């Protein structure tokens, strides 16, 4: 493994039956054992969790969002307050999304052209302009370890014309992002750049987008355009058409995914890094991921239950609060309820990744998948992973 200013990736073990692998992604703010899940702190904080507790439940790397931090408080304010690590009180690695997903999700407020995107602020309605070089400049001021290139995420991954246009724009914008990244000092500045692959569900477009991305020797590469409303089978196809073509000696990041089933699907296809709001958002809606399945804590059946939320979990919610108490906190809209469920769900996700890493090393990933998903996704057949 060759470290580039503290950045590098090494894989340690791989499955004999699919493309799953374990490794370590090295960053200036510490190592990230992979496969790994990154909690989302969109506006500079993971909702309902102290940074010290993030580390305690097993988080190694977290994500923040360029678009939202640009709106409030602004990248200049973040820089003046010491940069994103100080701002978030987080000593580990941080990745910032470029805002490309917001172009998709806020399509009713966005107008895309060849140079970038014109948006309206969701805070005060003021006009905003996002262009590749400007997005890199914003992320430079935020100061995360990983900056994502600005890409065009198509609204419909099955619309060939739209996906072809997205691939072409993403390639042109990546060139500008790379030039701006180098102007800011490249990895020597303490920040690395990841490219994003688009192409929808189309094999030739995915291959073309990978080829465009690999024209640039970057620290890592991401698969984008997934988890945008497509079917699970379409998502599997997009990952299958992208991940195996990416370099083995670089981390592969699947953006915006997902659920335990999604993790197994993608890891079997060679993915190393994930992010999603699933565990935190589900917790705020009183839903918990457990070894016996997904549980709605507000249900009447838990009213006087003295049992732990998950007898196999070692988080504070499971060690110190019976489900009956958690139910009361959630039904009373007490903040503590959502906080405890957030800690539990994050712990569940991180422990799942630990178990996946161990299963890959022991070459028993398929067995672990069947055991985990039998309770969380009963009736869901395990697809045959592509090799």
C-alpha positions in Angstrom: 0.0 0.0 0.0 1.3 3.4 -0.9 0.1 6.3 1.3 -0.5 9.6 -0.4 -0.2 12.3 2.3 -1.9 10.0 4.8 -4.5 8.5 2.4 -4.5 4.9 1.2 -6.4 1.7 1.0 -5.3 -1.9 1.7 -7.6 -4.9 1.4 -6.9 -7.9 3.8 -9.3 -10.7 3.0 -11.9 -11.6 0.4 -14.7 -14.1 -0.1 -14.2 -17.1 -2.3 -17.8 -16.9 -3.5 -18.3 -13.2 -4.4 -16.5 -9.9 -4.5 -16.8 -9.1 -0.8 -13.6 -7.9 0.9 -12.3 -6.5 4.1 -9.7 -3.8 4.4 -8.6 -0.5 5.9 -9.1 3.0 4.5 -6.3 5.1 5.9 -6.9 8.9 6.4 -5.0 11.7 8.2 -7.6 11.5 10.9 -7.4 7.8 11.5 -8.1 4.4 9.9 -11.5 3.1 8.8 -11.9 -0.7 8.8 -14.0 -1.7 5.8 -16.8 -2.5 5.0 -17.9 0.5 7.1 -21.1 2.5 7.6 -20.9 6.3 8.0 -23.6 8.0 10.0 -24.9 11.2 8.4 -24.5 14.5 10.1 -26.1 16.6 7.3 -25.9 20.0 9.0 -22.8 19.5 11.1 -24.3 17.1 13.7 -25.7 13.5 13.8 -29.1 14.3 15.1 -29.6 13.4 18.8 -26.1 12.0 19.4 -23.2 13.5 21.3 -19.9 13.0 19.3 -18.4 11.1 22.2 -21.4 8.7 22.0 -20.8 8.3 18.2 -17.4 6.9 18.9 -18.6 4.8 21.8 -21.2 3.0 19.5 -18.5 2.2 16.9 -18.5 5.1 14.4 -15.2 5.6 12.7 -16.1 8.1 9.9 -19.0 10.4 9.5 -20.6 12.5 6.7 -21.7 16.1 6.4 -23.4 17.9 3.5 -22.0 20.8 1.5 -25.3 22.2 0.3 -26.8 22.5 3.8 -23.7 23.8 5.5 -23.3 26.3 2.6 -26.8 27.6 3.4 -26.3 27.7 7.2 -24.0 28.8 8.7 -21.8 29.1 5.6 -18.4 27.7 4.8 -16.7 30.9 5.9 -18.2 30.6 9.3 -17.2 27.0 9.6 -13.7 27.8 8.6 -13.6 30.8 11.1 -14.7 28.4 13.9 -11.8 26.0 13.2 -13.0 23.8 10.3 -15.5 21.0 10.3 -13.6 18.7 12.7 -13.7 21.4 15.4 -17.2 22.4 14.4 -18.5 18.9 14.8 -16.2 18.1 17.7 -15.2 15.0 15.9 -11.5 13.8 15.7 -12.1 11.1 13.2 -12.4 11.2 9.4 -15.2 13.2 7.8 -16.6 13.1 4.2 -18.6 15.9 2.7 -21.2 15.2 -0.1 -20.9 17.7 -2.9 -24.6 18.7 -3.1 -25.2 16.7 -6.2 -27.9 14.6 -4.5 -29.7 17.8 -3.5 -29.9 18.8 -7.2 -31.9 15.6 -7.6 -34.0 15.7 -4.5 -34.8 19.4 -4.8 -35.4 19.2 -8.5 -38.5 21.5 -8.2 -36.1 24.2 -7.0 -33.2 23.5 -9.4 -32.3 24.3 -13.0 -29.4 22.4 -14.5 -27.3 23.7 -17.3 -23.9 22.7 -18.8 -21.9 24.7 -16.3 -23.7 23.9 -13.1 -27.0 24.2 -11.2 -29.1 27.2 -10.2 -31.1 26.6 -7.0 -33.3 28.3 -4.5 -32.3 28.2 -0.8 -34.7 26.1 1.3 -33.9 28.5 4.1 -34.9 31.8 2.7 -35.6 31.3 -1.1 -32.5 33.2 -2.2 -30.8 32.1 -5.5 -27.8 29.8 -5.2 -25.4 28.8 -7.8 -23.4 25.5 -7.6 -20.6 24.9 -10.2 -17.9 22.3 -10.0 -15.0 24.6 -9.0 -17.1 26.5 -6.5 -18.3 23.3 -4.9 -14.7 22.2 -4.4 -13.8 25.6 -2.9 -16.7 25.3 -0.4 -15.5 21.8 0.6 -12.0 23.1 0.9 -13.1 25.7 3.5 -15.2 23.1 5.3 -12.1 21.0 5.7 -13.4 17.5 5.6 -10.9 14.6 4.9 -12.9 13.6 1.8 -14.5 15.9 -0.7 -16.9 14.5 -3.3 -16.8 15.6 -6.9 -19.9 17.5 -8.1 -22.0 15.2 -10.3 -25.3 15.1 -12.1 -27.6 12.5 -10.5 -30.3 11.7 -13.0 -33.9 11.6 -11.7 -34.8 8.4 -13.5 -32.1 5.7 -13.7 -34.1 3.9 -16.4 -34.3 6.9 -18.7 -31.4 6.3 -21.1 -31.4 9.8 -22.6 -31.3 11.4 -19.1 -28.6 9.0 -17.9 -26.4 9.6 -21.0 -26.6 13.3 -20.4 -25.8 12.8 -16.7 -22.7 10.7 -17.6 -21.4 13.4 -20.0 -21.9 16.2 -17.5 -20.5 14.2 -14.6 -17.3 13.7 -16.7 -16.9 17.3 -17.6 -17.6 18.5 -14.1 -15.2 15.9 -12.7 -12.4 17.4 -14.8 -13.1 20.8 -13.4 -13.3 19.4 -9.8 -9.9 17.7 -10.3 -8.3 20.9 -11.6 -9.7 22.9 -8.7 -8.6 20.2 -6.2 -5.0 20.4 -7.5 -5.1 24.2 -7.3 -6.0 23.9 -3.6 -3.0 21.6 -3.0 -4.5 18.2 -3.7 -4.0 15.5 -1.0 -1.1 17.5 0.4 -3.7 20.0 1.7 -5.1 17.2 3.9 -8.2 16.7 1.7 -8.7 13.9 -0.9 -11.2 13.9 -3.8 -13.5 11.0 -4.7 -15.1 10.8 -8.2 -18.7 9.6 -8.7 -19.9 7.1 -11.3 -23.3 7.5 -12.9 -25.0 5.7 -15.8 -28.3 4.5 -14.3 -29.1 0.8 -15.1 -27.3 0.8 -18.5 -24.2 -1.3 -18.8 -22.4 0.7 -21.5 -23.1 4.0 -19.7 -21.8 2.7 -16.3 -18.7 1.4 -18.1 -18.2 4.8 -19.8 -18.6 6.7 -16.5 -16.1 4.4 -14.8 -13.7 5.0 -17.7 -14.2 8.7 -17.3 -13.5 8.6 -13.6 -10.4 6.4 -13.9 -8.8 9.0 -16.2 -8.0 10.7 -12.9 -5.8 9.1 -10.3 -7.9 9.8 -7.2 -7.9 8.4 -3.7 -11.3 6.8 -4.0 -14.3 6.3 -6.2 -18.1 6.3 -5.5 -21.1 4.7 -7.2 -23.9 7.3 -7.5 -27.4 7.3 -8.9 -28.6 4.6 -6.5 -31.3 4.9 -3.9 -33.1 7.5 -5.9 -36.5 5.6 -6.1 -35.5 2.7 -8.3 -36.4 -0.9 -7.5 -34.0 -3.0 -5.5 -33.2 -5.1 -8.5 -32.3 -2.0 -10.5 -30.1 -0.9 -7.6 -28.3 -4.2 -7.6 -27.8 -4.0 -11.3 -26.3 -0.5 -11.1 -23.8 -1.6 -8.4 -23.0 -4.8 -10.3 -22.2 -2.8 -13.4 -20.0 -0.3 -11.6 -18.2 -1.6 -8.6 -16.3 -4.5 -10.2 -14.8 -2.1 -12.7 -13.3 0.1 -10.0 -9.6 -0.3 -8.9 -9.0 -2.9 -6.2 -6.5 -0.7 -4.4 -9.0 2.2 -3.9 -12.0 2.4 -1.6 -15.4 1.9 -3.3 -18.2 4.0 -1.8 -21.9 3.4 -2.5 -23.7 6.7 -1.8 -27.0 7.0 0.1 -27.4 3.3 1.0 -29.1 1.9 3.1 -30.5 -1.1 5.0 -29.0 -4.4 6.1 -30.2 -6.1 3.0 -28.7 -3.3 0.8 -25.4 -3.7 2.6 -25.2 -7.4 1.9 -26.2 -6.8 -1.8 -23.5 -4.2 -2.3 -20.7 -5.8 -0.2 -21.1 -9.0 -2.3 -20.4 -6.8 -5.3 -17.3 -5.2 -3.9 -18.4 -2.1 -2.0 -16.5 -0.8 1.0 -18.2 2.3 2.3 -21.8 3.3 2.9 -23.8 6.2 4.3 -27.5 6.7 4.9 -29.9 8.4 7.3 -31.8 5.1 7.8 -30.7 4.3 11.4 -31.1 7.8 12.7 -34.3 8.6 10.9 -35.9 5.3 11.9 -35.0 6.0 15.5 -36.7 9.4 15.5 -39.8 7.6 14.1 -39.6 5.1 17.0 -38.4 2.1 14.9 -35.5 -0.1 16.0 -33.4 -2.6 14.2 -32.9 -5.7 16.4 -31.7 -9.2 16.3 -35.3 -10.4 16.3 -36.4 -8.0 13.5 -37.6 -4.4 13.2 -39.6 -3.2 16.1 -42.0 -0.2 16.5 -41.3 0.7 20.1 -44.6 2.6 20.4 -46.7 -0.5 19.9 -49.1 -1.5 22.7 -47.5 -4.9 23.2 -44.5 -3.3 24.8 -46.4 -1.2 27.4 -45.3 -3.2 30.5 -42.4 -5.1 29.0 -39.3 -5.4 31.2 -37.2 -7.1 28.6 -34.4 -5.3 26.7 -35.0 -3.9 23.3 -32.5 -6.3 21.9 -31.0 -9.0 24.2 -28.0 -9.3 21.9 -27.1 -5.6 22.0 -24.7 -3.9 24.4 -25.8 -0.3 23.8 -27.0 1.9 26.7 -30.6 1.7 25.6 -30.5 -2.1 25.8 -28.4 -2.4 28.9 -30.3 0.1 31.1 -33.8 0.7 29.7 -36.6 -2.0 29.3 -38.8 -1.6 26.2 -41.7 -0.5 28.4 -39.7 2.6 29.5 -38.5 3.3 25.9 -42.1 3.1 24.8 -43.2 5.6 27.4 -40.4 8.0 26.3 -41.4 7.7 22.7 -45.1 8.0 23.2 -44.5 11.1 25.5 -42.3 12.7 22.8 -39.5 12.9 25.2 -36.2 13.6 23.5 -34.4 10.9 25.4 -36.5 8.3 23.6 -35.2 9.2 20.1 -31.7 9.7 21.4 -31.6 6.2 22.9 -33.1 4.6 19.9 -30.6 6.5 17.7 -27.7 5.1 19.7 -29.2 1.6 19.5 -29.7 1.7 15.7 -26.2 3.0 15.1 -24.8 0.4 17.3 -26.8 -2.3 15.5 -25.4 -1.1 12.1 -21.8 -0.9 13.3 -21.9 -4.3 15.0 -23.5 -5.7 11.8 -20.4 -4.3 9.9 -18.1 -6.0 12.4 -19.9 -9.3 11.9 -19.7 -8.9 8.1 -16.0 -8.2 8.3 -15.5 -11.3 10.4 -17.7 -13.4 8.1 -15.7 -12.3 5.1 -12.4 -13.3 6.8 -13.9 -16.7 7.7 -15.5 -17.0 4.2 -19.1 -17.5 5.6 -20.8 -14.3 4.4 -23.7 -16.2 2.8 -24.5 -17.9 6.1 -24.4 -14.6 8.0 -26.7 -13.0 5.4 -29.3 -15.7 5.7 -29.2 -15.5 9.5 -29.5 -11.7 9.7 -32.1 -11.2 7.0 -34.3 -14.0 8.1 -35.5 -11.7 10.9 -35.1 -8.3 9.3 -36.4 -9.2 5.8 -38.3 -12.5 6.1 -39.2 -13.9 2.7 -36.6 -11.9 0.8 -34.6 -14.4 -1.3 -30.9 -14.0 -1.4 -29.8 -13.1 -5.0 -27.0 -14.8 -6.6 -24.1 -12.3 -6.5 -22.1 -11.7 -9.7 -18.5 -12.7 -9.6 
